[in-house]
Amino acid sequence: MTTPVWFITAASSGFGREIALQALQRGHTVVATARNADRIAHLRDAGAHTLALDPGDVVKGGKTIVDILTGTGVAEGKKLPVRIVLGTDCEETIRGKIKQTEGILEEWKDVIRSTDY
């Protein structure tokens, strides 16, 4: 059986903190985030992977996510995406991974194509 992995945002207090602690107590893997990583140091000490993560404008993000999931507002007339990329930091990360993947495809092109009929 695989160990569950929890990705918990706003883990510095309230429900996020308690869910992280409960999951850790059960032997689960926890990735805990907060705007200030110092505020989740206790979770790191308890075994969690921690990450400072500023989600940007949560009001804009919340509205955008609801628009996307309901096909209204900014998402009207668009298909539901497989991934929702919000914020320039996410966009830069995804573009970097795309560039890296293109490099791998180019380097291994002969091997990749060697299995064709």
HUBEL-V452986 format. One record per residue. RES is the residue in one small letter. D_LAST is the distance of its C-alpha to the last C-alpha in whole Angstrom. Layout:
RES;D_LAST  RES;D_LAST
This chain:
m;38  t;37  t;40  p;40  v;40  w;42  f;42  i;46  t;47  a;51  a;51  s;55  s;57  g;57  f;55  g;52  r;54  e;55  i;51  a;50  l;53  q;52  a;49  l;49  q;52  r;49  g;47  h;45  t;43  v;45  v;44  a;47  t;47  a;51  r;52  n;54  a;52  d;56  r;56  i;54  a;54  h;56  l;53  r;51  d;54  a;53  g;49  a;48  h;45  t;47  l;46  a;48  l;47  d;49  p;47  g;49  d;51  v;51  v;52  k;50  g;47  g;48  k;49  t;45  i;44  v;46  d;45  i;41  l;41  t;43  g;42  t;45  g;47  v;44  a;41  e;43  g;40  k;37  k;34  l;35  p;33  v;31  r;33  i;36  v;37  l;41  g;42  t;42  d;41  c;38  e;37  e;37  t;36  i;33  r;32  g;32  k;30  i;27  k;28  q;27  t;24  e;23  g;24  i;22  l;19  e;20  e;21  w;18  k;15  d;14  v;13  i;12  r;9  s;8  t;7  d;4  y;0
